[in-house]
Structure formats: structure tokens, C-alpha cells
Amino acid sequence: MFKYLRKYFAIHLFGHSQRRARLVSKDGRCNIEFGNVEAQSRLFFFVDIWTTVLDLKWRYKMTIFIAVFLGSWFFFGLLWYAVAYIHKDLPEFHPSSNHTPCVDNINSLTSAFLFSLETQVTIGYGYRCVTEQCGTAIFLLVFQSILGVIINSFMCGAILAKISRPKKRAKTITFSKNAVISKRGGKLCLLIRVANLRKSLLIGSHIYGKLLRTIVTPEGETIILDQVDINFVIDAGNENLFFISPLTIYHVIDHNSPFFHMAPENILQQDFELVVFLEGTVESTSATCQARTSYVPEEVLWGYRFAPMVSKTKEGKYRVDFHNFGKTVAVDTPHCALCLYNEKDAKVRLKRSYDNPNFVLAEVSETDDTKM
């Protein structure tokens, strides 16, 4: 009993501290932190203000949205109040009966704020309006109208662009939790399953991978997050995938593969992270999206293959059972890629040789024929 409890707490309480650090999480987020960025470089975020606003989280974006509109209304409300104050249109100045104000019915700061709101959002209740008495009020009206259009276009455009970003479409692309290594087509391959959860296609989609690892160069330099291209292929071809049903992509482990010298007993001791990317154009919006995930050595299962998940019903319809999406089945798999290629070479050499049972090797004694 105590042994079971000790094992349970070791896995659930201390397992998190033993997990490998990963650059890309399973849902595609990049876990990277920028430190000691110069203040001058931070100003570039304000130069590219559009991208900065789009990348903000929703709570910050809505805070800025509300603050910008309220701030602009209140700022111009102060200006309208100042115009009325300078022109002595306020009640405390006791204007005469024949006095024509710059703006009708502005009696306080509150009424000036309401007029600013009505002007910028073009409500036009008709109770307060600018007269022909002062050019300052006419200029301020034109300036606020133009600036209000710019603010509305920027903020509403940012909200619309945030909603329609293809990043959310990538959430409907899912990868298998584990990658498997087994034979496929007579070759040792690393296989990953990917599925599109929507019926709408991704046009021109293609898949590729990057292997991130730490290496030491012959000059003694340690390179962290060194990137190596991992080519994934599909039997139907790499480009323009017909991504209507789940696909199994695979990487052939040959002499040029970084997985060539790995084996079941040493793969867990390796320090690498396999990042897989899928890019395509969303059919409904024509926007390009990218889905990504990563695999660490603990998530690579040697000697397994994925269970089938596509079947055909009696009515002639194709059915995809996502219950088997991440399910794996143990299969006979070579101990390593080198073992498989050595076995193939031995078979090839055996086919090229012939066994002649009638051939007898006789020993012949050499005689010296050069006697004088």
C-alpha cells in the first residue's frame, strides 16, 4: 500500500519538475522569453502599432478599446466646454437674450461631454448644434469628425481582424499525442497522425518538421536549439493534400536522418524536440494558417503503429472513428535502423551468391619443377 502511494505521489507531484523543457507546447504555443531588450527596441512595438494591438489578449484589447473612446469623448468635451467658456455662453456669465452661442444648449461640462459623444458617433439628437457664430467651433467640429472616423476605423478594424484571424482555424487541426516508430513500406519510419476536425478543406496544405537539439561543434561551441530539417512524406504526395480525412505522415529513418543511430534503449536519453508544422489556406476565408505541435523523446513510442480509424458503412458512407485517433498497436519492429539496413544488405548479398554442391575444394601440393 505504501509502495503504491509513494509511486503515485512521485508521478503526480514530482513528475512536473522532471518534465523536459519544450519550446513549442502541444497546442502550438511558443514558450520563449525575451530578456534584456533595450528600451529603444521596445519603441518598435509602438511603431508597428497595428500588429501590437492585434497580438494583445482580449482583456487588454477591450480595455484599450473602451479607454480610447471614453478618452476621446472626454477630451473633446473639455474643448467644447472651453469654447463655450471663452465665448461666454455658460449660464454663469448671464448672457443677454439676443446672445448667440457657439453651440446651443451647452450649459455645463456634462452637456459638453454629451455633445462631444453625439458629434463623434454621429447620433445627432438635434437638441445641441453648432451655430455660425464662431469659426473655432466649426473647426473643432470638423477636426473631431475626422479624428472620430480614424479612431472608429482603427479600433473596429482591429476587433474584426482579431476575430477573423486564421489562428483560431488552426485550433481545429489536431495532431496525435504520441509519435510512433515502426516499419512502413519495408522502411523504418517515424509516424504521426494529423486530422482536420472541420469538413472545409485546407487548400495547398503541406507538412514539414524541425528537430531542435543541443549540439557541440568541433570547435567546442555549444549551440542550443540547433534546427535540423525533418522531411515528412505521405503516400499521396507532399503538396496539395486532400485533407478530408485523418492522415498519417511519416519520416523515413535512413542514413541521412538524425534518428538513424537511435534505438529503444537510448531514445529516452536523447535531448531533442520534434516540432511539426502544417500550413494551408483556409477555404472559406483564403487566409493562411499554421498549426503546430511538438514531441519530446517520452512521446515517441518505438515498436507501435496507429490503429485504423476510417471505415465504410453498409450505406456506402465513410465513417471516421476519432476514438482510435491516438490509439496505438504494438507491432514487430527492428531494433534500430542500422539493424534493418544490415539485414537488407545481408539478404541482397545472399541473393547474389550461389551454392554449388558439386564443387569440391581439393588440396594440391606444390612441387618444385625447377630442379637442376
C-alpha positions as CSV (number, residue, x, y, z in Angstrom):
1,M,0.0,0.0,0.0
2,F,2.8,2.5,1.0
3,K,4.7,1.5,-2.1
4,Y,1.7,2.3,-4.3
5,L,1.2,5.7,-2.6
6,R,4.9,6.6,-2.9
7,K,4.7,5.8,-6.6
8,Y,1.5,7.8,-7.1
9,F,2.9,10.9,-5.4
10,A,6.2,10.6,-7.2
11,I,4.4,10.7,-10.6
12,H,1.7,13.3,-9.8
13,L,3.6,15.7,-7.5
14,F,7.2,15.5,-8.7
15,G,6.6,14.5,-12.3
16,H,6.2,18.0,-13.4
17,S,9.7,19.0,-12.3
18,Q,11.2,16.2,-14.2
19,R,9.5,17.1,-17.5
20,R,11.7,18.3,-20.3
21,A,11.6,22.0,-21.2
22,R,9.9,22.4,-24.6
23,L,10.0,25.3,-27.0
24,V,6.6,24.5,-28.5
25,S,3.7,23.2,-26.4
26,K,1.3,20.6,-27.6
27,D,-1.3,23.2,-28.6
28,G,1.3,25.1,-30.6
29,R,2.2,28.0,-28.3
30,C,5.9,29.0,-28.2
31,N,7.4,29.0,-24.8
32,I,10.2,31.6,-25.2
33,E,11.1,34.7,-23.1
34,F,13.0,37.7,-24.4
35,G,15.2,39.3,-21.7
36,N,17.3,42.4,-21.6
37,V,15.6,44.0,-24.6
38,E,16.8,47.6,-25.0
39,A,14.4,50.4,-24.4
40,Q,15.0,51.6,-28.0
41,S,14.0,48.2,-29.3
42,R,10.7,48.3,-27.3
43,L,9.7,51.5,-29.2
44,F,9.5,49.4,-32.4
45,F,6.3,47.9,-30.9
46,F,4.7,51.3,-31.0
47,V,5.9,51.9,-34.5
48,D,4.1,48.8,-35.6
49,I,1.1,49.6,-33.5
50,W,-1.3,47.6,-35.7
51,T,0.4,44.3,-35.1
52,T,0.9,45.1,-31.5
53,V,-2.8,45.7,-31.0
54,L,-3.7,42.5,-32.9
55,D,-1.3,40.4,-30.7
56,L,-2.8,41.7,-27.5
57,K,-5.0,39.5,-25.4
58,W,-8.7,40.2,-25.5
59,R,-8.8,41.7,-22.0
60,Y,-6.2,44.2,-22.8
61,K,-7.7,44.9,-26.3
62,M,-11.1,45.6,-24.8
63,T,-9.6,47.8,-22.1
64,I,-7.8,49.9,-24.8
65,F,-11.0,49.9,-26.9
66,I,-13.1,51.4,-24.1
67,A,-10.3,53.8,-22.9
68,V,-9.7,55.2,-26.3
69,F,-13.4,56.1,-27.0
70,L,-14.1,57.4,-23.5
71,G,-10.8,59.4,-23.5
72,S,-11.6,61.0,-26.9
73,W,-15.1,61.9,-25.9
74,F,-14.0,63.4,-22.6
75,F,-11.1,65.3,-24.3
76,F,-13.3,66.9,-26.9
77,G,-15.9,67.5,-24.2
78,L,-13.3,69.7,-22.4
79,L,-12.5,71.5,-25.7
80,W,-16.2,72.2,-26.3
81,Y,-16.6,73.4,-22.7
82,A,-13.5,75.7,-23.2
83,V,-15.1,77.2,-26.4
84,A,-18.3,77.9,-24.5
85,Y,-16.4,79.4,-21.6
86,I,-14.3,81.6,-23.8
87,H,-17.3,82.8,-25.8
88,K,-19.2,83.3,-22.5
89,D,-22.0,81.0,-23.4
90,L,-22.3,79.5,-20.0
91,P,-25.2,80.5,-17.6
92,E,-22.8,81.9,-15.0
93,F,-21.9,84.7,-17.4
94,H,-25.6,85.7,-17.7
95,P,-25.7,86.1,-21.5
96,S,-28.3,88.6,-22.9
97,S,-31.4,87.5,-24.7
98,N,-30.0,88.3,-28.1
99,H,-26.7,86.4,-27.4
100,T,-26.0,83.7,-30.0
101,P,-23.8,80.9,-28.5
102,C,-21.2,78.9,-30.4
103,V,-23.1,75.7,-29.5
104,D,-26.7,75.7,-28.4
105,N,-27.7,74.3,-25.1
106,I,-24.2,73.7,-23.6
107,N,-24.6,74.7,-20.0
108,S,-22.1,72.6,-18.2
109,L,-19.2,70.1,-18.6
110,T,-21.8,67.3,-18.7
111,S,-23.7,68.8,-21.6
112,A,-20.3,69.4,-23.3
113,F,-19.4,65.7,-22.9
114,L,-22.8,64.7,-24.3
115,F,-22.3,67.0,-27.3
116,S,-18.9,65.5,-27.9
117,L,-20.3,62.0,-27.8
118,E,-23.1,62.9,-30.2
119,T,-20.7,64.5,-32.6
120,Q,-18.2,61.7,-32.7
121,V,-20.6,58.8,-33.1
122,T,-22.9,60.9,-35.3
123,I,-26.0,60.3,-33.2
124,G,-27.5,63.8,-33.9
125,Y,-30.3,64.2,-31.4
126,G,-30.9,67.7,-32.7
127,Y,-31.0,69.4,-29.2
128,R,-27.4,70.7,-29.3
129,C,-25.9,72.0,-32.5
130,V,-23.1,74.3,-33.7
131,T,-24.1,77.8,-34.9
132,E,-22.5,80.1,-37.4
133,Q,-21.3,82.4,-34.6
134,C,-17.7,81.3,-34.2
135,G,-15.3,79.7,-36.6
136,T,-13.4,78.0,-33.7
137,A,-16.4,75.8,-33.1
138,I,-16.8,74.9,-36.8
139,F,-13.1,74.0,-37.0
140,L,-13.4,71.8,-33.8
141,L,-16.4,70.1,-35.3
142,V,-14.6,69.2,-38.5
143,F,-11.5,68.1,-36.6
144,Q,-13.4,65.8,-34.2
145,S,-15.4,64.3,-37.0
146,I,-12.3,63.4,-39.0
147,L,-10.4,62.1,-35.9
148,G,-13.5,60.1,-34.8
149,V,-13.6,58.3,-38.2
150,I,-10.0,57.4,-37.9
151,I,-10.5,56.1,-34.3
152,N,-13.5,54.1,-35.3
153,S,-11.8,52.6,-38.4
154,F,-8.7,51.6,-36.4
155,M,-10.4,50.1,-33.3
156,C,-13.3,48.4,-35.1
157,G,-10.9,47.1,-37.7
158,A,-8.6,45.7,-35.0
159,I,-11.6,43.9,-33.4
160,L,-12.7,42.5,-36.7
161,A,-9.2,41.4,-37.6
162,K,-8.8,39.8,-34.2
163,I,-12.0,37.8,-34.6
164,S,-11.2,36.7,-38.2
165,R,-7.6,35.7,-37.6
166,P,-6.9,32.2,-39.0
167,K,-5.1,31.3,-35.7
168,K,-8.5,30.0,-34.4
169,R,-8.9,27.9,-37.6
170,A,-5.6,26.1,-36.6
171,K,-7.2,25.0,-33.4
172,T,-9.4,22.6,-35.4
173,I,-6.3,20.9,-36.7
174,T,-5.2,18.2,-34.2
175,F,-2.1,16.0,-34.0
176,S,-1.7,12.7,-32.3
177,K,-0.4,12.9,-28.7
178,N,2.4,10.5,-29.5
179,A,4.6,9.7,-32.5
180,V,5.4,6.1,-33.2
181,I,8.3,4.3,-34.9
182,S,7.6,1.1,-36.9
183,K,8.1,-0.3,-40.4
184,R,6.2,1.1,-43.3
185,G,6.7,0.0,-46.9
186,G,9.8,-2.0,-45.8
187,K,11.4,1.0,-44.2
188,L,11.8,2.1,-40.6
189,C,9.7,5.3,-40.2
190,L,8.6,7.8,-37.6
191,L,4.8,8.2,-38.0
192,I,2.5,11.0,-36.8
193,R,-1.3,11.2,-37.3
194,V,-3.0,14.6,-38.1
195,A,-6.7,15.3,-38.6
196,N,-8.9,18.2,-39.7
197,L,-11.9,18.5,-37.5
198,R,-13.9,20.6,-40.0
199,K,-15.4,19.5,-43.3
200,S,-14.0,22.6,-45.0
201,L,-10.6,21.8,-46.6
202,L,-7.2,23.5,-46.2
203,I,-6.1,24.4,-49.8
204,G,-2.5,23.8,-50.8
205,S,-1.5,22.5,-47.4
206,H,1.9,20.9,-46.7
207,I,3.7,19.4,-43.7
208,Y,7.2,19.7,-42.5
209,G,9.2,19.4,-39.3
210,K,12.1,20.8,-37.4
211,L,14.3,18.8,-34.9
212,L,15.5,21.0,-32.1
213,R,18.5,19.8,-30.2
214,T,21.7,20.9,-28.4
215,I,24.9,20.1,-30.1
216,V,28.6,20.8,-29.6
217,T,30.5,21.8,-32.7
218,P,34.0,20.5,-33.4
219,E,35.3,24.0,-32.4
220,G,33.8,23.4,-28.9
221,E,30.8,25.8,-29.4
222,T,27.6,24.7,-27.7
223,I,24.5,25.5,-29.9
224,I,21.2,25.4,-28.1
225,L,18.1,24.9,-30.2
226,D,20.0,23.8,-33.3
227,Q,17.5,23.2,-36.1
228,V,17.5,20.2,-38.4
229,D,15.0,19.8,-41.3
230,I,12.8,16.7,-41.0
231,N,11.1,15.7,-44.2
232,F,7.7,14.2,-43.8
233,V,6.0,12.4,-46.7
234,I,2.6,11.0,-47.5
235,D,1.9,8.2,-49.9
236,A,-0.4,10.6,-51.9
237,G,2.3,13.2,-52.2
238,N,3.6,16.1,-50.1
239,E,1.9,19.0,-51.8
240,N,-1.8,19.8,-52.1
241,L,-3.0,17.3,-49.6
242,F,-6.6,16.1,-49.9
243,F,-7.1,16.8,-46.2
244,I,-10.7,15.5,-45.8
245,S,-9.9,12.6,-43.5
246,P,-7.1,12.0,-40.9
247,L,-3.7,11.4,-42.5
248,T,-0.7,9.5,-41.3
249,I,2.5,11.3,-42.2
250,Y,5.9,9.6,-41.8
251,H,9.6,10.4,-41.9
252,V,11.8,7.7,-43.3
253,I,14.7,6.9,-41.0
254,D,17.6,6.5,-43.4
255,H,21.3,7.3,-43.3
256,N,20.6,11.0,-43.5
257,S,18.0,11.0,-40.7
258,P,19.0,12.3,-37.2
259,F,17.1,9.3,-35.8
260,F,19.3,6.7,-37.6
261,H,21.5,5.9,-34.6
262,M,18.7,5.8,-32.1
263,A,17.3,2.6,-30.5
264,P,14.6,1.8,-28.0
265,E,17.1,1.7,-25.1
266,N,18.7,5.1,-25.8
267,I,16.0,7.2,-27.3
268,L,14.8,8.4,-23.8
269,Q,18.3,9.6,-23.0
270,Q,18.3,11.8,-26.1
271,D,17.8,15.5,-25.8
272,F,15.6,16.7,-28.7
273,E,12.3,18.2,-29.5
274,L,10.5,17.4,-32.8
275,V,8.3,20.3,-34.0
276,V,5.8,19.5,-36.7
277,F,4.1,22.3,-38.8
278,L,1.1,22.1,-41.1
279,E,0.4,25.1,-43.3
280,G,-2.5,25.7,-45.6
281,T,-5.0,28.2,-46.9
282,V,-8.4,28.3,-45.3
283,E,-11.1,27.5,-47.9
284,S,-13.7,29.9,-46.6
285,T,-11.6,33.0,-45.9
286,S,-8.5,32.5,-48.2
287,A,-6.3,33.2,-45.2
288,T,-3.1,31.3,-44.5
289,C,-3.0,29.4,-41.2
290,Q,-0.4,27.3,-39.5
291,A,-0.9,24.5,-36.9
292,R,2.0,23.1,-35.0
293,T,2.8,20.8,-32.2
294,S,5.9,19.1,-30.7
295,Y,7.2,15.8,-29.5
296,V,9.8,15.0,-26.9
297,P,11.6,11.6,-26.5
298,E,9.0,10.4,-23.9
299,E,6.3,10.9,-26.5
300,V,8.0,8.8,-29.2
301,L,6.8,5.1,-29.0
302,W,9.1,2.6,-30.5
303,G,7.5,-0.5,-32.0
304,Y,4.0,0.7,-32.4
305,R,1.6,1.8,-35.2
306,F,-1.6,3.7,-35.2
307,A,-4.9,1.8,-35.1
308,P,-7.2,2.2,-38.2
309,M,-10.0,4.7,-37.8
310,V,-11.6,5.0,-41.3
311,S,-14.3,2.5,-42.2
312,K,-17.2,2.2,-44.7
313,T,-20.8,1.7,-43.6
314,K,-23.3,-0.5,-45.3
315,E,-25.0,2.6,-46.7
316,G,-21.8,3.4,-48.6
317,K,-20.7,6.3,-46.3
318,Y,-17.2,6.7,-45.0
319,R,-17.0,6.9,-41.2
320,V,-14.1,8.3,-39.2
321,D,-13.9,7.0,-35.6
322,F,-11.9,9.5,-33.6
323,H,-11.9,7.1,-30.7
324,N,-8.9,5.4,-32.4
325,F,-7.2,8.7,-33.4
326,G,-4.4,8.4,-30.8
327,K,-4.7,4.6,-30.1
328,T,-1.5,2.6,-30.9
329,V,-0.9,-1.1,-31.5
330,A,2.3,-2.9,-30.8
331,V,4.0,-4.5,-33.9
332,D,7.3,-6.2,-34.6
333,T,9.8,-3.5,-35.3
334,P,13.6,-3.7,-36.0
335,H,15.8,-2.8,-33.0
336,C,17.3,0.1,-34.9
337,A,17.5,1.5,-38.5
338,L,21.1,0.3,-38.8
339,C,19.9,-3.3,-38.0
340,L,17.3,-3.1,-40.6
341,Y,19.7,-1.9,-43.3
342,N,22.3,-4.5,-42.3
343,E,19.6,-7.2,-42.6
344,K,18.6,-6.0,-46.1
345,D,22.2,-5.9,-47.2
346,A,22.7,-9.4,-46.0
347,K,19.7,-10.6,-47.9
348,V,21.0,-8.8,-51.0
349,R,24.4,-10.4,-50.7
350,L,22.7,-13.8,-50.2
351,K,20.7,-13.4,-53.4
352,R,23.8,-12.6,-55.3
353,S,25.8,-15.7,-54.2
354,Y,25.2,-19.3,-55.4
355,D,25.8,-22.6,-53.7
356,N,27.2,-25.3,-56.0
357,P,27.0,-28.7,-54.2
358,N,29.2,-30.4,-56.9
359,F,32.1,-28.0,-56.2
360,V,34.8,-29.7,-54.2
361,L,37.9,-27.9,-53.0
362,A,40.9,-30.2,-53.4
363,E,44.2,-29.5,-51.8
364,V,47.0,-29.6,-54.3
365,S,50.6,-30.0,-53.1
366,E,53.0,-27.8,-54.9
367,T,56.1,-29.4,-56.5
368,D,59.4,-27.8,-57.4
369,D,59.8,-28.3,-61.1
370,T,63.0,-26.2,-61.3
371,K,65.4,-28.9,-60.2
372,M,68.7,-28.7,-61.9
